[in-house]
Amino acid sequence: MDRIEINMQQLNKVAESISSIGISDEHANRPFIVFESTKELKTKAYLFCSAICHQTHSLRNESKNLIGWNYLEYVFEHLAKKNSPLLDIDYICESPSDKLEKEYAQEFPLSDSDTQSSLDKISERVELIKDIAQYIKKAGYESVLDMFNQSEGKLIGHDSGLYSQLSKMRAFKDPLRKKSTLFIKLMNQSGLIQVKDPENIEALMDYHMQRLLLRTGCVEVNDPSLMMQLKNKEHLLSDEEIRRTCVQAIKRIGFESKKSVLELDDLFWAIGRSCCNEKILCVDMVCNKTPCTLTMVSDITNHKTCVFDGQCKGSTHQEYRDYWEPMVATDFY
């Protein structure tokens, strides 16, 4: 028996539950996708925003009710709209890291009246952005968009595919390509690129989705020691085994539900983020976010019960609700 495995019976139940849920037009056409700017500025906004999208638990603006990814979208949209030097390759390359850290931190105040920044791991995030700028400059590209035009819209294609191009930068070296796929998703949704081999799109896998797949029982942990480490939120040296199994599970759910992995990314992220986090909807009868992220992302406008209620193992078994995502030190997600 493997330490971690997919439970096909549970997977099919979850796939059936989610198959009828669609993505809302409001989410598909949200400001970060449709805002007006040059193609180059939008590309850089998507690239840098994706590059620092990891471990955003503390990121928030209390006045605007923006948390994590939503706050990142808001800030990078406005940086592009005003043609900020924080998106300029030459400026980033030439500026000292401590100067950039202060300038990026100022873009993420805790509230409209509190200038303290809620963007943590700032040195780590700025170094990822700086590495991108330095790579583009050293490679001699005239623009960021030029680098990706070489792929001709293909994700996989020896050294010229989008995934290969992105993996040359430190922020996108994750072998499971979470940030790379996030960037490609934004570029594709906004019409800046057209992916010609969508069958090669990888499933995005972050901590919300891993937690949800564990709690639903789609991914089973058979190793008692690892099971307790996850439930006790103990730090692990590696999450690779769990995360790879979760990627396989999402791909299979996509096949069974007739949904793309990009649609499932929106839906599973929303449910894990809001309906099944510290608070669990099926037990606490309330979501973690107000409004619930799922009602903002999907065509479900209001809900009092979880979409997996009755099908999810966690809805009936405490031992599954006790699961937490792998606690690891990573900038992959």
Residue pairs with C-beta under 8 A, 6 or more apart in sequence:
1 222
2 222
3 221
3 222
3 223
3 226
3 241
4 219
4 220
4 221
4 222
4 223
4 226
4 241
4 242
4 245
5 219
5 220
5 222
5 245
6 218
6 219
6 220
6 245
6 248
6 249
6 252
7 217
7 218
7 219
7 220
8 252
10 216
10 217
10 218
10 311
10 313
11 218
11 249
11 252
11 253
11 256
12 256
13 311
13 312
14 216
14 218
14 253
14 308
14 311
14 312
15 252
15 253
15 256
15 257
16 256
16 257
16 311
17 307
17 308
17 311
18 253
18 257
18 259
18 264
18 267
18 307
18 308
19 256
19 257
19 258
19 259
21 267
21 298
21 299
21 300
21 307
22 298
22 299
23 263
23 266
23 267
23 297
23 298
23 299
24 296
24 297
24 298
24 299
26 296
27 266
27 296
27 297
27 298
28 189
30 73
31 73
31 74
31 77
32 73
32 74
32 76
32 77
32 186
33 186
33 189
33 190
34 190
35 42
35 77
35 80
35 81
36 81
37 45
37 80
37 81
39 145
39 192
40 143
40 144
40 145
41 80
41 83
41 87
42 80
42 190
42 192
43 143
43 144
43 145
43 148
43 187
43 192
44 80
44 87
44 89
44 144
45 76
45 77
45 79
45 80
45 87
46 76
46 183
46 186
46 187
46 190
46 192
47 132
47 144
47 183
48 76
48 87
48 129
48 132
49 72
49 73
49 75
49 76
49 186
50 171
50 179
50 180
50 182
50 183
50 186
51 125
51 128
51 129
51 132
51 169
51 171
51 172
51 179
51 183
52 72
52 125
52 128
52 129
52 171
53 69
53 72
53 179
53 182
53 333
54 179
54 330
54 331
54 332
54 333
55 120
55 121
55 330
55 331
55 333
56 68
56 69
56 71
56 72
57 68
58 118
58 120
59 67
59 68
59 71
59 72
59 108
59 118
59 119
59 120
60 66
60 67
60 68
60 71
60 110
60 118
61 71
61 74
61 108
61 109
61 110
61 111
61 112
61 118
62 110
62 111
62 114
63 111
63 112
63 113
64 71
64 74
64 112
65 290
66 74
67 289
68 273
71 108
71 118
75 107
75 108
78 84
79 86
79 87
79 107
80 87
85 91
86 92
86 100
86 103
86 104
86 107
89 133
89 136
89 137
89 144
90 137
92 100
92 129
92 130
92 133
93 130
93 133
93 134
93 137
95 103
97 123
97 126
97 127
97 130
100 126
100 129
100 130
101 122
101 123
101 126
104 119
104 122
104 125
104 126
104 129
105 117
105 119
105 122
106 115
106 117
107 119
108 117
108 118
108 119
109 115
109 116
109 117
109 118
110 116
110 117
110 118
119 125
121 331
124 331
127 170
128 170
128 171
128 331
129 171
131 169
131 170
131 171
132 169
132 170
132 171
135 168
135 169
136 144
136 147
139 147
141 147
145 192
147 165
148 162
148 165
148 187
148 193
150 160
150 165
151 157
151 160
151 161
151 162
151 165
152 160
152 196
153 162
153 193
153 194
153 195
153 196
153 197
154 160
154 161
154 162
154 195
154 196
154 197
155 161
155 162
155 163
155 184
155 195
155 197
155 200
155 201
156 163
156 164
156 197
156 200
157 164
158 164
162 180
162 184
162 193
162 195
163 177
163 180
163 200
163 202
166 172
166 177
166 179
166 180
166 183
167 173
167 177
167 180
171 179
171 331
172 179
172 180
172 183
174 180
174 332
174 333
176 202
176 205
176 243
176 244
176 247
176 332
177 202
178 202
178 204
178 205
178 206
178 332
178 333
179 332
179 333
180 202
181 201
181 202
181 203
181 204
181 262
181 265
182 204
184 193
184 195
184 201
185 204
185 262
185 265
187 193
188 194
188 195
195 201
198 260
201 260
201 261
201 262
202 247
202 261
203 247
203 250
203 251
203 254
203 261
203 264
203 265
204 261
204 262
204 265
204 269
205 243
205 246
205 247
205 250
205 333
206 269
206 333
207 272
207 325
207 326
207 333
208 268
208 269
208 271
208 272
208 273
208 277
208 325
209 246
209 250
209 265
209 268
209 269
209 272
210 219
210 239
210 242
210 243
210 246
210 325
210 326
211 272
211 276
211 277
211 323
211 324
211 325
212 268
212 271
212 272
212 276
213 219
213 246
213 249
213 250
213 268
214 221
214 230
214 242
214 320
214 323
214 325
215 276
215 312
215 313
215 314
215 320
215 321
215 323
216 308
216 311
216 312
216 313
216 314
216 320
217 312
217 313
217 314
217 320
218 249
218 253
219 242
219 245
219 246
219 249
221 227
221 230
221 242
221 323
228 234
229 236
230 323
230 324
230 325
230 326
231 322
231 323
231 324
233 324
233 327
234 327
235 327
235 328
235 329
236 326
236 327
236 328
237 328
238 328
239 326
239 328
239 330
242 326
243 326
250 261
250 264
250 265
250 268
251 261
253 259
253 264
254 260
254 261
254 263
254 264
257 264
259 267
266 297
266 298
267 294
267 297
267 298
269 293
269 297
270 292
270 293
270 294
270 296
270 297
270 298
271 293
271 294
271 306
271 307
271 308
273 288
273 289
273 293
274 287
274 288
274 289
274 292
274 293
274 294
275 281
275 287
275 288
275 292
275 294
275 306
275 307
276 306
276 314
277 288
278 288
279 286
279 287
279 288
280 314
280 321
281 287
281 305
281 306
282 305
282 306
282 309
282 312
282 314
282 315
283 321
285 304
287 293
287 294
292 303
294 300
294 303
294 307
295 301
295 302
295 303
300 307
306 312
306 315
308 315
309 315
310 316
312 320
313 320
314 320
314 321
314 323
